[in-house]
Amino acid sequence: MQDALLEQARIQAAQELERLKSMVLTWKASYVDMADGDGTDDHLVWEFVQEIEEYMGPFVRRMHMTQQLDDDQVSAFWDFCYGQVKDLRSLLST
């Protein structure tokens, strides 16, 4: 019974990661919209990183500590997030 509950929690956590990725994409789009385009938008990248770490970090760590997410899932999620940071930096520099 315990194994079935943990498996259900893992399925739900994987679905939640997809929702979190969607939130990160929405945030990135809003930062792109806030950009002045005058080359002084570096602070937006910093704010984006801070938002990811402040809001996503505790949630993902908690799911990992409770074994709802494995190491590979957590690593893939952070790779996704910081890939979006790199993408935002690139978009704002052009």
C-alpha positions in Angstrom: 0.0 0.0 0.0 2.8 2.4 0.9 4.5 1.7 -2.4 1.3 2.5 -4.3 1.0 5.8 -2.4 4.6 6.8 -3.2 4.2 5.9 -6.8 1.0 8.1 -7.0 2.9 10.9 -5.3 5.7 10.5 -7.9 3.3 10.7 -10.8 1.7 13.9 -9.3 5.1 15.4 -8.7 6.1 14.8 -12.3 2.9 16.5 -13.4 3.6 19.4 -11.0 7.1 19.9 -12.5 5.4 20.4 -15.9 3.2 23.1 -14.4 6.3 24.7 -12.8 8.0 24.7 -16.1 5.0 26.5 -17.6 5.2 29.1 -14.8 8.9 29.7 -15.6 8.1 30.3 -19.3 5.3 32.7 -18.3 7.7 34.6 -16.0 10.3 34.7 -18.8 7.8 36.2 -21.2 6.8 38.9 -18.7 10.5 39.8 -18.2 10.9 40.1 -22.0 7.9 42.4 -22.1 9.4 44.6 -19.3 12.7 45.1 -21.2 13.4 48.6 -22.4 15.8 47.3 -25.1 18.3 50.0 -24.2 21.0 47.6 -23.0 20.3 48.3 -19.3 18.1 45.2 -18.7 20.6 43.0 -16.9 18.6 43.5 -13.7 15.7 41.7 -15.3 17.9 38.6 -15.7 18.9 38.8 -12.0 15.3 39.2 -10.9 14.3 36.2 -13.0 16.9 34.1 -11.4 15.9 35.3 -7.9 12.2 34.5 -8.7 13.1 31.0 -9.8 15.2 30.3 -6.8 12.8 31.9 -4.3 9.6 30.3 -5.5 10.7 27.1 -7.2 13.6 26.1 -5.0 11.8 25.3 -1.8 9.0 23.5 -3.6 11.3 21.3 -5.7 13.6 20.5 -2.8 10.6 19.5 -0.7 9.4 17.1 -3.4 12.9 15.7 -3.6 13.4 15.2 0.1 10.1 13.3 0.3 11.3 11.1 -2.6 8.5 12.3 -4.9 11.2 13.4 -7.4 14.5 11.6 -8.1 17.9 13.2 -8.6 17.6 13.0 -12.4 14.2 14.8 -12.4 15.5 17.6 -10.1 18.6 18.0 -12.2 16.6 18.1 -15.5 14.2 20.7 -13.9 17.1 23.0 -12.9 18.8 22.6 -16.3 15.5 23.7 -17.9 15.2 26.7 -15.6 18.8 27.9 -16.1 18.4 27.3 -19.8 15.5 29.8 -19.7 17.8 32.2 -17.8 20.4 31.9 -20.6 17.7 32.4 -23.2 16.4 35.5 -21.5 19.9 36.9 -21.2 20.4 36.3 -24.9 17.0 37.8 -25.8 17.7 40.9 -23.8 21.2 41.4 -25.3 19.9 41.6 -28.9 
